[in-house]
Amino acid sequence: MPRLRGDGDSWATEVRRIESMGFDTVSVSEHVTRGWQLSPLMAMAYAAASTSRLRVLSLAVPNDLHHPALLAKDIATLDVLSGGRVALGIGAGWQEGDYATLGIPFHNVGTRIARLSEALEVIRRYFTTDTVDFTGEHYRIDRMEALPRCVQRPSPPILVGAGGPRMLDLAGRTADIVGLHARMKNNAIDDDTVADLTAGRIAQKVTRVRTAAASAGRPPPALQFSCYHVDVTDLPSPSTRQSSWTARVQAHTELLTGSPAVLTGTAAECADHLREWRDRFGITYWNLGRSDGAAARIIEQLDRSNELASSIRRTEPA
């Protein structure tokens, strides 16, 4: 998403510019500390209302900051009003400061995953049934009308962000899209977290997700990944503010050689890397960093290659 630098009109202008550059989705994160500005659901609604094609995605809301039935109602409402251009990204929550600020208990990881598991069941039922009844250890829903009915069928896509084994298993069993992430073992962005983004670790995560999906008798979900350090060398270096993730990954680029966490080279070379990682890992849904100009150049190269491939197919003899 663009940063809020002025009023709503200027922010909407930036969102429309992103749409015009060929992006598929604008994603909005959620935190309430460290200078985070926008409420994700409100920003998603405003972005959808300001555009005609662009999809909107929460990437991702911490489950414990929302009641799952009300979150599902919000997403269903946005799905109807946007004509089916919304996806819900959700995770177990990891930034302890958000919880402390709001006075919400920061439970151990097992409890947070159990709560998310129940929440996903509530949300999926809301999207796919007329009435939601649910009794679990953490949530109870008593004959809630699932209104409005979603435009997207069977439901808006649900993305679950996952890094550790239990979360990868849960995501593989339940999600339409799995956002592959580092394991937040210490609930912080540290050296251990970065080491969990090597190419070998990512391959292991992909295998775990696919195994969990197969054990649940469902097709493998789509895979999403964020490139944390993007450097398109045939463009001027962007003046965007570095995130904590980018700074940490940038300090360990040698360790992450061959990992999609680091995307460097000319725009054409970056496009080649993405195609290589798509074929190797099966990742098809990419967040290409904070510089929309650099990402747009990569998209141009991907589009050019697609056009060339289509042209070759058209000219091949029958």
C-alpha positions as a Markdown table, in Angstrom:
| # | Residue | x | y | z |
|---|---|---|---|---|
| 1 | Met | 0.0 | 0.0 | 0.0 |
| 2 | Pro | 1.1 | 3.6 | -0.4 |
| 3 | Arg | 2.1 | 5.4 | 2.7 |
| 4 | Leu | -0.3 | 8.1 | 4.0 |
| 5 | Arg | 1.5 | 11.4 | 3.2 |
| 6 | Gly | -1.5 | 13.7 | 2.8 |
| 7 | Asp | -5.3 | 13.5 | 2.6 |
| 8 | Gly | -7.5 | 10.8 | 1.3 |
| 9 | Asp | -7.6 | 12.1 | -2.2 |
| 10 | Ser | -3.8 | 12.0 | -2.6 |
| 11 | Trp | -3.7 | 8.5 | -1.1 |
| 12 | Ala | -6.4 | 7.3 | -3.5 |
| 13 | Thr | -4.5 | 8.9 | -6.4 |
| 14 | Glu | -1.5 | 6.8 | -5.4 |
| 15 | Val | -3.6 | 3.6 | -5.3 |
| 16 | Arg | -5.0 | 4.4 | -8.8 |
| 17 | Arg | -1.5 | 4.9 | -10.0 |
| 18 | Ile | -0.6 | 1.4 | -8.7 |
| 19 | Glu | -3.5 | 0.0 | -10.5 |
| 20 | Ser | -2.5 | 1.7 | -13.8 |
| 21 | Met | 1.0 | 0.2 | -13.5 |
| 22 | Gly | -0.3 | -3.4 | -13.8 |
| 23 | Phe | -0.3 | -4.6 | -10.3 |
| 24 | Asp | -3.0 | -7.1 | -9.3 |
| 25 | Thr | -3.4 | -6.4 | -5.6 |
| 26 | Val | -2.8 | -3.7 | -3.0 |
| 27 | Ser | -2.1 | -5.3 | 0.4 |
| 28 | Val | -2.5 | -3.6 | 3.7 |
| 29 | Ser | -0.9 | -4.8 | 6.9 |
| 30 | Glu | -2.1 | -4.3 | 10.5 |
| 31 | His | -0.2 | -3.2 | 13.6 |
| 32 | Val | -1.1 | -0.6 | 16.2 |
| 33 | Thr | 2.5 | 0.2 | 17.2 |
| 34 | Arg | 5.8 | 1.4 | 15.6 |
| 35 | Gly | 4.2 | 4.2 | 13.6 |
| 36 | Trp | 1.7 | 2.0 | 11.8 |
| 37 | Gln | -1.0 | 4.4 | 10.4 |
| 38 | Leu | -4.0 | 2.9 | 8.6 |
| 39 | Ser | -6.7 | 0.5 | 9.8 |
| 40 | Pro | -6.5 | -2.3 | 7.2 |
| 41 | Leu | -10.2 | -2.9 | 6.6 |
| 42 | Met | -11.0 | 0.8 | 6.2 |
| 43 | Ala | -8.0 | 1.3 | 3.9 |
| 44 | Met | -9.0 | -1.7 | 1.9 |
| 45 | Ala | -12.5 | -0.5 | 1.5 |
| 46 | Tyr | -11.3 | 3.0 | 0.4 |
| 47 | Ala | -8.8 | 1.5 | -2.0 |
| 48 | Ala | -11.5 | -0.7 | -3.6 |
| 49 | Ala | -13.9 | 2.2 | -3.9 |
| 50 | Ser | -11.2 | 4.3 | -5.5 |
| 51 | Thr | -10.3 | 1.7 | -8.2 |
| 52 | Ser | -12.1 | -0.5 | -10.8 |
| 53 | Arg | -9.9 | -3.5 | -11.2 |
| 54 | Leu | -7.4 | -3.7 | -8.3 |
| 55 | Arg | -7.9 | -6.4 | -5.7 |
| 56 | Val | -7.4 | -5.6 | -2.0 |
| 57 | Leu | -5.8 | -7.9 | 0.6 |
| 58 | Ser | -5.1 | -7.8 | 4.3 |
| 59 | Leu | -1.5 | -9.0 | 4.7 |
| 60 | Ala | -2.1 | -9.9 | 7.4 |
| 61 | Val | -4.5 | -9.1 | 10.2 |
| 62 | Pro | -3.5 | -10.7 | 13.6 |
| 63 | Asn | -6.4 | -13.0 | 14.6 |
| 64 | Asp | -6.5 | -11.9 | 18.2 |
| 65 | Leu | -7.3 | -8.3 | 17.3 |
| 66 | His | -10.6 | -9.3 | 15.6 |
| 67 | His | -13.6 | -11.4 | 16.4 |
| 68 | Pro | -13.7 | -13.9 | 13.6 |
| 69 | Ala | -17.5 | -13.7 | 12.9 |
| 70 | Leu | -17.4 | -9.9 | 12.7 |
| 71 | Leu | -14.2 | -10.0 | 10.6 |
| 72 | Ala | -15.9 | -12.4 | 8.2 |
| 73 | Lys | -18.9 | -10.0 | 8.0 |
| 74 | Asp | -16.6 | -7.1 | 7.2 |
| 75 | Ile | -14.9 | -9.1 | 4.5 |
| 76 | Ala | -18.2 | -10.3 | 3.0 |
| 77 | Thr | -19.5 | -6.7 | 3.0 |
| 78 | Leu | -16.4 | -5.5 | 1.2 |
| 79 | Asp | -16.6 | -8.5 | -1.2 |
| 80 | Val | -20.2 | -7.4 | -2.2 |
| 81 | Leu | -19.5 | -3.7 | -2.4 |
| 82 | Ser | -16.3 | -4.2 | -4.5 |
| 83 | Gly | -17.8 | -6.7 | -6.9 |
| 84 | Gly | -15.6 | -9.6 | -5.6 |
| 85 | Arg | -12.2 | -7.9 | -5.3 |
| 86 | Val | -11.2 | -8.8 | -1.8 |
| 87 | Ala | -9.0 | -11.5 | -0.1 |
| 88 | Leu | -8.5 | -12.0 | 3.6 |
| 89 | Gly | -5.0 | -12.5 | 4.9 |
| 90 | Ile | -4.8 | -13.6 | 8.5 |
| 91 | Gly | -2.2 | -14.9 | 10.9 |
| 92 | Ala | -1.8 | -16.0 | 14.5 |
| 93 | Gly | -0.1 | -12.7 | 15.5 |
| 94 | Trp | 3.5 | -12.2 | 16.6 |
| 95 | Gln | 4.3 | -8.6 | 17.5 |
| 96 | Glu | 3.9 | -8.6 | 21.3 |
| 97 | Gly | 3.8 | -4.8 | 21.5 |
| 98 | Asp | 0.4 | -4.7 | 19.7 |
| 99 | Tyr | -1.1 | -6.9 | 22.4 |
| 100 | Ala | 0.5 | -5.0 | 25.2 |
| 101 | Thr | -0.8 | -1.6 | 23.8 |
| 102 | Leu | -4.3 | -2.9 | 23.6 |
| 103 | Gly | -4.2 | -4.8 | 26.9 |
| 104 | Ile | -4.8 | -8.1 | 25.1 |
| 105 | Pro | -3.2 | -11.3 | 26.6 |
| 106 | Phe | -0.3 | -12.5 | 24.5 |
| 107 | His | -0.8 | -16.2 | 24.8 |
| 108 | Asn | 1.8 | -18.9 | 24.0 |
| 109 | Val | 2.2 | -19.9 | 20.4 |
| 110 | Gly | 0.2 | -23.0 | 20.8 |
| 111 | Thr | -2.8 | -21.1 | 22.2 |
| 112 | Arg | -2.6 | -18.5 | 19.5 |
| 113 | Ile | -2.5 | -21.2 | 16.8 |
| 114 | Ala | -5.5 | -23.0 | 18.4 |
| 115 | Arg | -7.5 | -19.7 | 18.4 |
| 116 | Leu | -6.6 | -19.1 | 14.8 |
| 117 | Ser | -7.7 | -22.6 | 13.8 |
| 118 | Glu | -11.1 | -22.1 | 15.4 |
| 119 | Ala | -11.3 | -18.6 | 13.8 |
| 120 | Leu | -10.6 | -20.0 | 10.4 |
| 121 | Glu | -13.5 | -22.5 | 10.8 |
| 122 | Val | -15.8 | -19.7 | 11.8 |
| 123 | Ile | -14.8 | -17.5 | 8.9 |
| 124 | Arg | -15.1 | -20.3 | 6.4 |
| 125 | Arg | -18.6 | -21.3 | 7.7 |
| 126 | Tyr | -19.7 | -17.6 | 7.4 |
| 127 | Phe | -18.5 | -17.5 | 3.8 |
| 128 | Thr | -20.1 | -20.8 | 2.8 |
| 129 | Thr | -23.3 | -21.3 | 4.9 |
| 130 | Asp | -26.5 | -19.4 | 5.6 |
| 131 | Thr | -26.2 | -19.6 | 9.4 |
| 132 | Val | -23.1 | -19.9 | 11.6 |
| 133 | Asp | -23.2 | -22.1 | 14.7 |
| 134 | Phe | -19.9 | -22.9 | 16.4 |
| 135 | Thr | -18.8 | -24.0 | 19.8 |
| 136 | Gly | -15.1 | -24.3 | 20.5 |
| 137 | Glu | -12.7 | -23.7 | 23.3 |
| 138 | His | -12.1 | -20.1 | 22.3 |
| 139 | Tyr | -15.2 | -19.0 | 20.3 |
| 140 | Arg | -18.9 | -19.5 | 20.4 |
| 141 | Ile | -21.3 | -18.4 | 17.7 |
| 142 | Asp | -25.0 | -19.0 | 18.1 |
| 143 | Arg | -27.1 | -19.0 | 14.8 |
| 144 | Met | -25.5 | -15.9 | 13.3 |
| 145 | Glu | -27.0 | -15.0 | 9.9 |
| 146 | Ala | -24.2 | -15.0 | 7.4 |
| 147 | Leu | -25.1 | -11.8 | 5.6 |
| 148 | Pro | -24.3 | -10.4 | 3.2 |
| 149 | Arg | -23.7 | -13.3 | 0.9 |
| 150 | Cys | -20.3 | -13.2 | -0.8 |
| 151 | Val | -20.0 | -12.5 | -4.5 |
| 152 | Gln | -16.9 | -14.8 | -4.9 |
| 153 | Arg | -17.7 | -18.5 | -4.8 |
| 154 | Pro | -17.3 | -20.6 | -2.8 |
| 155 | Ser | -15.7 | -17.7 | -0.8 |
| 156 | Pro | -13.3 | -14.9 | -0.9 |
| 157 | Pro | -9.7 | -16.3 | -0.9 |
| 158 | Ile | -8.3 | -16.8 | 2.5 |
| 159 | Leu | -4.5 | -16.4 | 2.9 |
| 160 | Val | -2.8 | -17.7 | 6.0 |
| 161 | Gly | 0.7 | -16.5 | 6.9 |
| 162 | Ala | 2.8 | -19.3 | 8.1 |
| 163 | Gly | 6.4 | -19.9 | 9.1 |
| 164 | Gly | 6.7 | -22.6 | 11.8 |
| 165 | Pro | 5.8 | -26.2 | 11.4 |
| 166 | Arg | 2.4 | -26.0 | 13.2 |
| 167 | Met | 1.3 | -22.9 | 11.3 |
| 168 | Leu | 2.4 | -24.5 | 8.0 |
| 169 | Asp | 0.4 | -27.6 | 8.7 |
| 170 | Leu | -2.7 | -25.5 | 9.6 |
| 171 | Ala | -2.3 | -23.3 | 6.5 |
| 172 | Gly | -1.9 | -26.3 | 4.3 |
| 173 | Arg | -5.1 | -27.9 | 5.7 |
| 174 | Thr | -7.3 | -24.7 | 5.6 |
| 175 | Ala | -6.0 | -21.9 | 3.4 |
| 176 | Asp | -6.5 | -21.0 | -0.3 |
| 177 | Ile | -3.2 | -19.2 | -0.3 |
| 178 | Val | -0.3 | -19.8 | 2.1 |
| 179 | Gly | 1.9 | -16.8 | 2.7 |
| 180 | Leu | 5.3 | -18.4 | 3.3 |
| 181 | His | 7.1 | -16.6 | 6.1 |
| 182 | Ala | 10.1 | -16.9 | 8.4 |
| 183 | Arg | 9.4 | -18.7 | 11.7 |
| 184 | Met | 9.1 | -16.0 | 14.4 |
| 185 | Lys | 10.6 | -18.2 | 17.2 |
| 186 | Asn | 11.5 | -15.3 | 19.4 |
| 187 | Asn | 8.6 | -13.0 | 18.3 |
| 188 | Ala | 11.2 | -10.7 | 16.8 |
| 189 | Ile | 13.1 | -10.0 | 13.5 |
| 190 | Asp | 16.5 | -11.4 | 14.5 |
| 191 | Asp | 19.3 | -13.5 | 13.0 |
| 192 | Asp | 17.4 | -16.7 | 13.6 |
| 193 | Thr | 14.4 | -15.4 | 11.7 |
| 194 | Val | 16.5 | -14.4 | 8.7 |
| 195 | Ala | 18.3 | -17.8 | 8.7 |
| 196 | Asp | 14.8 | -19.4 | 8.3 |
| 197 | Leu | 14.5 | -17.7 | 4.8 |
| 198 | Thr | 17.3 | -19.6 | 3.0 |
| 199 | Ala | 16.3 | -21.4 | -0.2 |
| 200 | Gly | 16.6 | -24.8 | 1.5 |
| 201 | Arg | 14.3 | -23.7 | 4.4 |
| 202 | Ile | 11.7 | -22.3 | 1.9 |
| 203 | Ala | 11.7 | -25.6 | 0.0 |
| 204 | Gln | 11.1 | -27.5 | 3.2 |
| 205 | Lys | 8.2 | -25.2 | 4.0 |
| 206 | Val | 6.6 | -25.7 | 0.6 |
| 207 | Thr | 6.9 | -29.5 | 1.1 |
| 208 | Arg | 5.3 | -29.3 | 4.5 |
| 209 | Val | 2.3 | -27.2 | 3.2 |
| 210 | Arg | 1.7 | -29.6 | 0.3 |
| 211 | Thr | 1.9 | -32.6 | 2.6 |
| 212 | Ala | -0.6 | -31.1 | 5.0 |
| 213 | Ala | -3.0 | -30.3 | 2.1 |
| 214 | Ala | -2.7 | -33.9 | 0.8 |
| 215 | Ser | -3.4 | -35.3 | 4.2 |
| 216 | Ala | -6.5 | -33.2 | 4.4 |
| 217 | Gly | -7.7 | -34.5 | 1.0 |
| 218 | Arg | -7.5 | -31.1 | -0.7 |
| 219 | Pro | -5.5 | -29.6 | -3.6 |
| 220 | Pro | -2.3 | -27.7 | -2.6 |
| 221 | Pro | -3.0 | -24.0 | -1.9 |
| 222 | Ala | -1.4 | -21.3 | -3.9 |
| 223 | Leu | 1.8 | -19.9 | -2.5 |
| 224 | Gln | 2.7 | -16.2 | -1.7 |
| 225 | Phe | 6.1 | -14.8 | -0.8 |
| 226 | Ser | 7.5 | -11.3 | 0.0 |
| 227 | Cys | 10.9 | -10.4 | -1.4 |
| 228 | Tyr | 12.4 | -8.4 | 1.4 |
| 229 | His | 15.4 | -6.9 | -0.4 |
| 230 | Val | 14.7 | -5.8 | -4.0 |
| 231 | Asp | 17.5 | -4.1 | -5.9 |
| 232 | Val | 16.8 | -3.5 | -9.6 |
| 233 | Thr | 20.3 | -2.5 | -10.7 |
| 234 | Asp | 19.4 | -0.8 | -14.0 |
| 235 | Leu | 17.2 | 1.8 | -12.1 |
| 236 | Pro | 18.2 | 4.5 | -9.7 |
| 237 | Ser | 18.2 | 3.4 | -6.1 |
| 238 | Pro | 14.7 | 4.2 | -4.6 |
| 239 | Ser | 14.4 | 6.6 | -1.8 |
| 240 | Thr | 11.8 | 4.5 | 0.1 |
| 241 | Arg | 12.2 | 4.0 | 3.8 |
| 242 | Gln | 13.6 | 0.6 | 4.7 |
| 243 | Ser | 11.5 | -1.7 | 6.8 |
| 244 | Ser | 13.0 | -3.7 | 9.7 |
| 245 | Trp | 12.7 | -6.8 | 7.6 |
| 246 | Thr | 14.6 | -5.2 | 4.7 |
| 247 | Ala | 17.4 | -4.0 | 6.9 |
| 248 | Arg | 17.9 | -7.3 | 8.6 |
| 249 | Val | 17.8 | -9.3 | 5.3 |
| 250 | Gln | 20.1 | -6.8 | 3.6 |
| 251 | Ala | 22.7 | -7.5 | 6.3 |
| 252 | His | 22.7 | -11.3 | 5.5 |
| 253 | Thr | 22.5 | -11.3 | 1.7 |
| 254 | Glu | 25.4 | -13.8 | 1.4 |
| 255 | Leu | 23.5 | -16.3 | 3.7 |
| 256 | Leu | 20.4 | -15.9 | 1.5 |
| 257 | Thr | 22.1 | -16.5 | -1.9 |
| 258 | Gly | 19.5 | -18.2 | -4.1 |
| 259 | Ser | 16.6 | -17.3 | -1.8 |
| 260 | Pro | 13.6 | -15.4 | -3.0 |
| 261 | Ala | 14.0 | -13.2 | 0.1 |
| 262 | Val | 16.7 | -11.3 | -2.0 |
| 263 | Leu | 15.8 | -10.2 | -5.5 |
| 264 | Thr | 18.7 | -8.4 | -7.3 |
| 265 | Gly | 19.8 | -7.7 | -10.8 |
| 266 | Thr | 18.5 | -5.9 | -13.8 |
| 267 | Ala | 14.8 | -5.8 | -14.3 |
| 268 | Ala | 15.1 | -8.6 | -16.9 |
| 269 | Glu | 17.3 | -10.7 | -14.5 |
| 270 | Cys | 14.8 | -10.2 | -11.7 |
| 271 | Ala | 12.0 | -11.4 | -14.0 |
| 272 | Asp | 14.1 | -14.5 | -14.7 |
| 273 | His | 14.7 | -15.1 | -11.0 |
| 274 | Leu | 10.9 | -15.0 | -10.4 |
| 275 | Arg | 10.2 | -17.5 | -13.2 |
| 276 | Glu | 13.0 | -19.7 | -11.8 |
| 277 | Trp | 11.5 | -19.6 | -8.2 |
| 278 | Arg | 8.0 | -20.1 | -9.6 |
| 279 | Asp | 9.2 | -23.3 | -11.2 |
| 280 | Arg | 11.3 | -24.4 | -8.3 |
| 281 | Phe | 9.0 | -23.6 | -5.4 |
| 282 | Gly | 5.6 | -23.1 | -7.0 |
| 283 | Ile | 5.3 | -19.6 | -5.7 |
| 284 | Thr | 3.0 | -17.5 | -8.0 |
| 285 | Tyr | 1.9 | -14.6 | -5.8 |
| 286 | Trp | 4.7 | -12.1 | -5.1 |
| 287 | Asn | 5.2 | -9.0 | -3.0 |
| 288 | Leu | 8.0 | -7.2 | -4.7 |
| 289 | Gly | 9.1 | -4.7 | -2.1 |
| 290 | Arg | 8.4 | -1.0 | -1.3 |
| 291 | Ser | 9.5 | 0.5 | -4.6 |
| 292 | Asp | 6.5 | 0.3 | -7.0 |
| 293 | Gly | 8.6 | 1.8 | -9.8 |
| 294 | Ala | 11.2 | -1.0 | -9.5 |
| 295 | Ala | 8.4 | -3.6 | -9.3 |
| 296 | Ala | 6.6 | -2.2 | -12.3 |
| 297 | Arg | 9.8 | -2.6 | -14.4 |
| 298 | Ile | 10.0 | -6.2 | -13.4 |
| 299 | Ile | 6.3 | -6.7 | -14.3 |
| 300 | Glu | 7.0 | -5.1 | -17.7 |
| 301 | Gln | 9.7 | -7.7 | -18.3 |
| 302 | Leu | 7.4 | -10.6 | -17.2 |
| 303 | Asp | 4.6 | -9.3 | -19.5 |
| 304 | Arg | 7.1 | -8.9 | -22.4 |
| 305 | Ser | 8.2 | -12.5 | -21.9 |
| 306 | Asn | 4.5 | -13.7 | -21.8 |
| 307 | Glu | 3.8 | -11.8 | -25.0 |
| 308 | Leu | 6.8 | -13.4 | -26.7 |
| 309 | Ala | 5.8 | -16.9 | -25.5 |
| 310 | Ser | 2.2 | -16.4 | -26.8 |
| 311 | Ser | 3.6 | -15.1 | -30.1 |
| 312 | Ile | 5.9 | -18.2 | -30.4 |
| 313 | Arg | 2.9 | -20.5 | -29.7 |
| 314 | Arg | 0.8 | -18.8 | -32.3 |
| 315 | Thr | 3.5 | -19.2 | -35.0 |
| 316 | Glu | 4.3 | -22.8 | -34.3 |
| 317 | Pro | 2.9 | -25.2 | -37.0 |
| 318 | Ala | -0.2 | -27.2 | -36.1 |
